[in-house]
Structure formats: structure tokens, C-alpha cells
Amino acid sequence: MAVDRFEGRICGVGTREGSRIVVGRWDRSPLGEFADVMVESRDGHRLLVAPSRAVAEYVGSTYRFDEVRVQPVAVEESTGRWDVHAGPVQVAVSFGGRLPLGRVLHAIPTRLATERRWAAATDLVARVVLRGVRTTGSAGGGRRETYCVTDLVAVTTVVGEVFGRDVIALAPVDPPMRFGFSSTPRTPSLASVVTYVESPSR
């Protein structure tokens, strides 16, 4: 098996108008530094917006989507805020303090917290404590993923536009998103993660 490592942050939010959004901002990866956006509309349409064909092919073969678009994706970061520009997703997301689970995760030594065996051991706990969340599994396509979460902070607001509809209020990520084997937590949040993707030997 070949193993790819991604280091970055994942923001998962729900909106009162019904969309659920995942924004990935990856600082280190086999594909370089990039951001991508996954959004599930209130009627269940699952869209990936990727900044390049290489990212679209990799992410599109790891998760499940009804539509994939290759177009510019920008995540502009300022203190406590992301401004996300990705085709039909144009939103500003604000962050607050560390969540209770984030305090627990932050206290775990980084070397342990980023071990795939540790994430596998905590998978059962995640399933029970966080509805729709898993730390290891597969969406198909011959790839298996492991999420090692090292921190978790609250999302406090989201405003903007998604699929042409105004977004003015935050909502839980409910029902869980259906891109892969796991959703983001129900509570809108920003997770610091190291993700491993195992693929058949290339």
C-alpha cells in the first residue's frame, strides 16, 4: 500500500437555509498546498469544487459526489476568520474558542495524536460520542483513510451565499454529510488534522 499524508485544517458547518459545507485548507500534501470545498445542498446534491484537475481526480476518487467542478478556490485567512471563494460557495466563517473536545485533543502529545494506530483505536469512541463521525474507514475506490485530529475550535458565524441562496445563520451539521465514510462533527467546528490516505500501490 502507498500512504499519502495531508496536514491542514477542515472546517465543517451547517447553514439555516439547509446547505452543509466542508472546507479543507491543506498546508502540506502530495498535491502541494491547496484548498478545496465540498458542499451538500438542502436537496442532497453533493458538489466538489477543486482548484485543479489533479486535486479533482484525487479527491473525486476518494469521496462520493454528484458533481465535480474545477475552478479557482481561495481561502483567505485573517485573525479568527476564513473568507472562502469557491464558485457557488462564497462565505465568511468566523471562529471562537477551543471546544471541550478540542481541549482534550490538544492535551494529547502530537506524536501520539498523529499515529494511525491511535486514530484507529479511538474510532469506536468517535462513533458513540459524535454522531456520524468516524476516524478510519473507506468511501470505496480502494482507498482507506485515517483522520488524526489534534485540535478543535468552534465556528461562531457563517454569512454569504451558497448555490445562489443567502446564508445568514449557522446551524448544526445535521443530517451528517454523505461525501464519505465520515461526516464532520454536528457542532460547527474547525479541526486541525493529519490525514492518511492508503491506496493500492502505484
C-alpha positions as CSV (number, residue, x, y, z in Angstrom):
1,M,0.0,0.0,0.0
2,A,1.1,3.6,-0.7
3,V,0.3,6.1,2.0
4,D,-0.2,9.8,1.4
5,R,-0.1,12.3,4.2
6,F,-2.1,15.5,4.3
7,E,-1.6,18.2,7.0
8,G,-4.1,21.0,7.4
9,R,-7.4,22.1,8.8
10,I,-11.0,21.1,8.0
11,C,-14.0,23.4,8.6
12,G,-17.4,21.9,8.8
13,V,-20.6,24.0,9.0
14,G,-24.3,23.8,8.6
15,T,-26.5,26.7,7.5
16,R,-30.0,27.5,8.4
17,E,-31.0,27.5,4.7
18,G,-30.0,23.9,4.5
19,S,-26.6,23.6,3.0
20,R,-23.7,21.8,4.7
21,I,-20.2,22.7,3.8
22,V,-16.7,21.3,4.3
23,V,-13.7,23.5,3.6
24,G,-10.3,21.8,3.5
25,R,-7.2,24.0,3.8
26,W,-4.1,21.8,3.3
27,D,-0.6,23.2,4.1
28,R,1.3,20.0,3.2
29,S,0.2,17.2,0.9
30,P,1.4,15.2,-2.1
31,L,-0.6,17.7,-4.2
32,G,1.1,20.7,-2.7
33,E,-0.6,23.4,-0.8
34,F,-4.3,23.8,-1.8
35,A,-7.9,24.3,-0.6
36,D,-11.0,22.5,-1.7
37,V,-14.7,22.8,-0.9
38,M,-17.4,20.1,-0.6
39,V,-21.0,21.2,-0.2
40,E,-24.2,19.3,0.1
41,S,-27.3,21.3,-0.8
42,R,-30.5,21.0,1.2
43,D,-31.9,18.7,-1.6
44,G,-28.9,16.4,-1.2
45,H,-26.8,17.4,-4.2
46,R,-23.1,16.8,-3.4
47,L,-20.6,19.1,-5.1
48,L,-16.8,19.2,-5.1
49,V,-15.1,22.4,-6.1
50,A,-11.4,21.7,-6.7
51,P,-8.6,24.1,-7.8
52,S,-7.0,21.8,-10.3
53,R,-7.7,18.7,-12.3
54,A,-5.2,16.7,-10.2
55,V,-7.0,17.7,-7.0
56,A,-10.4,16.9,-8.6
57,E,-9.2,13.5,-9.7
58,Y,-7.7,12.6,-6.3
59,V,-10.5,13.9,-4.1
60,G,-13.2,12.7,-6.5
61,S,-11.9,9.2,-6.4
62,T,-11.6,9.2,-2.6
63,Y,-15.1,10.5,-1.8
64,R,-18.5,10.5,-3.5
65,F,-20.0,13.4,-5.4
66,D,-22.8,14.1,-7.8
67,E,-20.9,16.9,-9.5
68,V,-17.2,18.0,-9.6
69,R,-16.1,21.4,-10.8
70,V,-12.6,22.5,-11.4
71,Q,-12.3,26.3,-10.8
72,P,-10.4,28.6,-8.5
73,V,-10.7,28.0,-4.8
74,A,-9.4,30.6,-2.3
75,V,-9.4,30.6,1.5
76,E,-8.3,34.0,2.7
77,E,-7.3,33.8,6.4
78,S,-7.3,36.6,8.9
79,T,-7.5,36.6,12.7
80,G,-10.4,34.3,13.7
81,R,-11.9,34.2,10.2
82,W,-11.8,32.5,6.8
83,D,-13.2,34.1,3.6
84,V,-14.0,31.3,1.2
85,H,-14.4,31.8,-2.5
86,A,-15.2,28.7,-4.5
87,G,-17.7,29.0,-7.3
88,P,-21.2,28.7,-5.8
89,V,-19.8,28.9,-2.3
90,Q,-18.9,32.4,-1.2
91,V,-18.9,32.6,2.6
92,A,-17.1,34.2,5.5
93,V,-16.6,31.9,8.5
94,S,-15.7,33.2,12.0
95,F,-14.1,31.1,14.7
96,G,-14.2,31.2,18.5
97,G,-12.5,29.4,21.3
98,R,-11.4,25.8,21.7
99,L,-14.2,23.3,22.2
100,P,-14.2,21.0,25.2
101,L,-13.2,18.1,23.0
102,G,-10.6,20.3,21.5
103,R,-9.0,20.8,24.9
104,V,-8.8,17.0,25.3
105,L,-7.3,16.6,21.9
106,H,-4.8,19.4,22.4
107,A,-3.5,17.8,25.6
108,I,-2.5,14.6,23.7
109,P,1.2,14.6,22.7
110,T,1.4,15.4,19.0
111,R,3.5,12.3,18.2
112,L,0.8,10.0,19.6
113,A,-2.2,12.0,18.3
114,T,-0.9,11.8,14.7
115,E,-0.3,8.0,14.8
116,R,-2.6,6.0,12.6
117,R,-2.9,3.3,15.2
118,W,-4.1,5.8,17.8
119,A,-6.8,7.1,15.4
120,A,-7.9,3.5,14.7
121,A,-8.2,2.8,18.5
122,T,-10.4,5.9,19.0
123,D,-12.7,5.1,16.1
124,L,-15.3,3.3,18.3
125,V,-15.3,6.2,20.8
126,A,-15.9,8.7,18.0
127,R,-18.8,6.7,16.6
128,V,-20.5,6.7,20.0
129,V,-19.8,10.3,21.1
130,L,-20.0,12.1,17.8
131,R,-23.0,11.1,15.6
132,G,-21.8,10.5,12.0
133,V,-18.1,10.8,12.8
134,R,-15.5,8.2,12.3
135,T,-11.7,8.3,12.4
136,T,-10.9,5.5,10.0
137,G,-12.7,3.8,7.1
138,S,-13.3,3.9,3.4
139,A,-15.7,5.6,1.0
140,G,-14.7,3.0,-1.7
141,G,-12.4,3.2,-4.7
142,G,-9.8,1.0,-3.0
143,R,-8.6,3.8,-0.6
144,R,-8.7,3.8,3.2
145,E,-8.5,7.0,5.2
146,T,-7.4,7.8,8.7
147,Y,-8.1,11.1,10.4
148,C,-5.8,12.2,13.3
149,V,-7.4,15.2,14.9
150,T,-5.2,17.4,17.1
151,D,-7.4,20.4,17.9
152,L,-11.0,21.5,17.5
153,V,-12.3,25.1,17.8
154,A,-15.8,26.5,17.5
155,V,-17.3,28.1,14.4
156,T,-19.4,31.1,15.6
157,T,-20.8,32.6,12.4
158,V,-21.2,32.0,8.7
159,V,-22.5,34.5,6.2
160,G,-22.5,34.8,2.5
161,E,-24.1,32.9,-0.4
162,V,-24.3,29.2,-1.3
163,F,-25.9,27.9,-4.6
164,G,-27.4,31.4,-5.0
165,R,-29.1,31.5,-1.7
166,D,-28.2,33.9,1.1
167,V,-26.6,32.4,4.1
168,I,-27.2,34.5,7.3
169,A,-27.2,31.9,10.1
170,L,-25.2,29.0,11.4
171,A,-26.9,25.6,12.0
172,P,-25.8,22.1,13.2
173,V,-24.3,19.8,10.6
174,D,-27.4,17.7,10.5
175,P,-28.1,15.3,9.0
176,P,-24.5,14.1,8.7
177,M,-22.9,14.7,5.3
178,R,-22.6,11.9,2.8
179,F,-19.3,12.5,1.0
180,G,-17.5,9.6,2.5
181,F,-17.5,7.2,5.5
182,S,-17.5,10.1,8.0
183,S,-19.1,13.5,8.5
184,T,-17.7,16.4,10.4
185,P,-19.0,16.9,14.0
186,R,-22.6,18.0,14.4
187,T,-21.3,21.2,16.1
188,P,-19.8,23.5,13.5
189,S,-16.1,23.5,14.0
190,L,-12.6,23.9,12.7
191,A,-10.4,20.8,13.1
192,S,-6.6,20.6,12.9
193,V,-5.9,17.3,11.2
194,V,-3.3,14.9,9.8
195,T,-5.0,12.7,7.3
196,Y,-3.5,9.5,5.9
197,V,-4.9,8.0,2.6
198,E,-3.8,4.4,1.8
199,S,-4.1,3.5,-1.8
200,P,-3.2,0.3,-3.8
201,S,0.5,0.5,-4.7
202,R,1.0,2.9,-7.6
